[in-house]
């Protein structure tokens, strides 16, 4: 039985860990923009494209502060 929540993956940022390096916005500008101080503004909508999910995974893996996280039902990358 579904509780009505969307289980598709979403990208989140931990603002306490983020140093505003900006790699994430360069890798996936469709989901992440930068604010006036260089910190990411993450689109919290579910990721429904395989291509965007691939780039979101790259952004998470590239983050030097491990401040990005993919949450939800994340399909296998194989």
VENVEN-V618058 format. One record per residue. N is the residue number from 1. SS is DSSP state (H for helix, E for strand, L for the rest). PHI is phi in whole degrees, -180 to 180 (* if undefined). D_FIRST is the distance of its C-alpha to the first C-alpha in whole Angstrom. Layout:
# VENVEN-V618058
N/SS/PHI/D_FIRST, N/SS/PHI/D_FIRST
This chain:
# VENVEN-V618058
1/L/*/0, 2/L/-88/4, 3/L/-95/7, 4/L/90/9, 5/L/-83/11, 6/L/-89/13, 7/L/-92/13, 8/E/-64/16, 9/L/-64/19, 10/E/-134/21, 11/E/-98/25, 12/E/-131/26, 13/E/-123/30, 14/L/-94/31, 15/L/-66/34, 16/L/-76/35, 17/L/-90/36, 18/L/-70/37, 19/L/-105/40, 20/L/72/40, 21/L/-67/42, 22/L/98/40, 23/H/-57/39, 24/H/-59/35, 25/H/-70/37, 26/H/-73/39, 27/H/-79/36, 28/L/-135/34, 29/L/-66/35, 30/L/-69/33, 31/L/-115/30, 32/E/-133/33, 33/E/-118/36, 34/E/-110/38, 35/L/-83/40, 36/L/-63/43, 37/L/-103/43, 38/L/91/42, 39/L/-98/38, 40/E/-74/35, 41/E/-113/33, 42/E/-99/30, 43/L/-71/28, 44/L/-89/24, 45/L/-67/23, 46/L/-61/20, 47/L/-88/22, 48/L/-114/22, 49/L/-115/25, 50/H/-63/26, 51/H/-65/30, 52/H/-66/28, 53/H/-63/26, 54/H/-60/29, 55/H/-68/31, 56/H/-64/29, 57/H/-61/29, 58/H/-62/33, 59/H/-63/33, 60/H/-62/31, 61/H/-69/33, 62/H/-87/36, 63/L/-59/36, 64/L/-69/39, 65/L/-104/37, 66/L/55/34, 67/L/-91/33, 68/E/-98/30, 69/E/-147/27, 70/E/-97/24, 71/E/-124/20, 72/L/109/17, 73/E/-83/16, 74/L/-99/19, 75/L/-65/20, 76/L/-61/23, 77/L/-84/27, 78/L/-79/28
